[in-house]
Amino acid sequence: MSENSFTIDTPEAMEEFGARVARELRAGDVVALNGELGAGKTTFTRGLGQALGVRGAVTSPTFVLARTHPRPAGGAPLVHVDAYRMGNPAELDDLDIDFEGSIVVVEWAAGMLDAVVDEWLEIGIVRPVGGVESEEGVEPRQVTVTGHGHRWADIRLD
């Protein structure tokens, strides 16, 4: 398991980080996003989706649980999952997601992937409480990237 941490200063930088991660992804990859409400999980996924060239706006799938975004230029579709309302990994498995043929991003993924996949890239985003805002009124985010499994053993994304 590899891990690295860094600071992301703005929402635009979070989208750029999502684009950076997208360059590493291929069919069968799973990205687990964890962080409180408003931490930047969907902002990250929006940047990732734009870099992949997916069709449709990437928005939080809270009320639909999972949204599939095809890639008109070809390649594995992006499946964006919100596991907030799921009680256990079996509910994620019940969605019948094509994990092998898709790039899957799971928001609120803590404890949801162990029983479903063997390898994933975990991204934890911490929004400081009472932190110092920049001149633009934005609080920087602390991001920790942890690779699980052989595929992500040596990942460096900072």
C-alpha positions in Angstrom: 0.0 0.0 0.0 1.4 3.4 -1.0 0.3 6.7 0.4 1.1 10.4 -0.2 -0.5 13.6 1.0 -0.6 17.2 -0.3 -2.7 20.4 -0.3 -5.1 21.6 -3.0 -5.8 25.3 -2.8 -8.8 25.9 -5.0 -11.8 24.2 -6.7 -10.0 24.7 -10.0 -6.9 22.9 -8.7 -9.2 20.0 -7.4 -10.6 19.7 -11.0 -7.0 19.7 -12.3 -6.1 17.0 -9.8 -9.1 15.0 -11.1 -7.7 15.4 -14.6 -4.3 14.3 -13.4 -5.8 11.1 -11.9 -7.8 10.5 -15.1 -4.5 10.1 -17.1 -3.7 7.1 -14.9 -7.0 5.3 -15.3 -8.1 2.5 -17.5 -11.0 0.0 -17.7 -11.3 -1.9 -14.4 -10.0 0.9 -12.2 -11.9 2.0 -9.2 -11.4 5.3 -7.3 -12.7 5.6 -3.8 -13.5 9.2 -2.6 -13.9 10.0 1.0 -14.5 13.3 2.7 -17.3 15.2 4.4 -20.1 17.1 2.6 -18.6 19.9 0.5 -15.0 18.5 0.7 -14.7 18.5 -3.1 -15.5 14.9 -4.1 -17.8 15.9 -7.0 -15.5 18.7 -8.1 -12.7 16.1 -8.3 -14.9 13.8 -10.4 -16.0 16.6 -12.7 -12.3 17.3 -13.6 -11.7 13.6 -14.0 -14.8 13.3 -16.3 -13.8 16.3 -18.4 -10.3 14.8 -18.9 -11.8 11.5 -20.0 -14.1 13.3 -22.4 -17.3 11.9 -21.0 -20.7 12.9 -22.3 -23.0 14.8 -20.0 -22.4 17.0 -17.0 -20.8 15.3 -14.0 -22.9 16.1 -11.0 -23.5 14.4 -7.7 -25.5 11.1 -8.3 -26.9 11.3 -4.7 -30.5 10.6 -5.8 -29.8 8.1 -8.5 -27.0 6.3 -6.7 -25.0 5.7 -9.9 -24.7 7.5 -13.2 -22.9 6.2 -16.3 -21.1 8.7 -18.5 -20.2 7.2 -21.9 -17.1 8.4 -23.7 -18.1 9.4 -27.3 -14.5 9.1 -28.5 -14.4 5.5 -27.2 -12.9 4.0 -24.1 -14.3 2.7 -20.8 -17.3 4.7 -19.6 -17.1 6.6 -16.3 -19.5 5.2 -13.7 -20.0 7.8 -10.9 -21.5 6.2 -7.7 -22.7 7.9 -4.5 -22.6 5.4 -1.7 -23.9 7.8 1.0 -27.2 6.1 1.3 -25.9 2.5 1.0 -25.7 0.5 4.2 -23.2 -2.1 3.1 -21.1 -3.4 0.2 -23.8 -5.8 -0.9 -25.9 -2.8 -1.9 -23.0 -1.5 -4.1 -22.7 -4.9 -5.6 -26.5 -5.0 -6.3 -26.1 -2.1 -8.7 -24.6 -4.6 -11.2 -21.8 -2.2 -12.2 -19.5 -3.5 -14.9 -16.3 -2.9 -12.8 -14.1 -4.7 -15.4 -15.3 -2.6 -18.3 -15.7 0.8 -16.7 -13.8 3.4 -14.7 -15.7 3.6 -11.5 -15.6 6.5 -9.0 -17.4 5.9 -5.7 -18.1 8.8 -3.4 -18.6 8.0 0.3 -16.7 4.8 -0.3 -15.3 4.0 3.2 -15.9 0.4 4.0 -17.7 -0.3 0.7 -15.1 -1.7 -1.6 -13.3 -4.5 0.2 -15.9 -7.1 -0.6 -16.5 -5.9 -4.1 -13.0 -5.3 -5.7 -9.4 -6.3 -4.9 -7.7 -3.0 -6.0 -8.6 0.6 -5.8 -7.2 4.1 -5.5 -8.4 5.8 -2.3 -8.5 9.6 -2.2 -9.4 11.2 1.1 -10.3 14.9 1.1 -10.3 16.9 4.3 -11.9 20.4 4.4 -10.5 22.3 7.4 -13.0 23.4 10.0 -12.3 27.0 10.9 -9.3 27.0 8.6 -7.8 30.1 7.0 -9.5 31.1 3.8 -7.5 32.5 0.8 -8.2 36.0 -0.5 -10.8 34.4 -2.8 -12.6 32.9 0.2 -11.5 29.3 -0.4 -10.2 27.0 2.2 -7.4 24.7 1.0 -8.1 20.9 1.1 -5.7 18.3 2.5 -5.7 15.3 0.2 -4.3 11.8 0.9 -3.9 9.3 -1.8 -3.6 5.7 -0.9 -3.2 2.8 -3.3 -4.7 -0.6 -2.5 -3.6 -3.7 -4.3 -0.8 -4.4 -6.8 -2.1 -2.0 -9.5 -1.7 1.0 -7.2 1.3 -0.1 -5.1 3.7 2.6 -6.4 1.3 5.4 -7.4 2.5 9.0 -6.9 0.1 11.8 -7.8 1.3 14.9 -6.0 
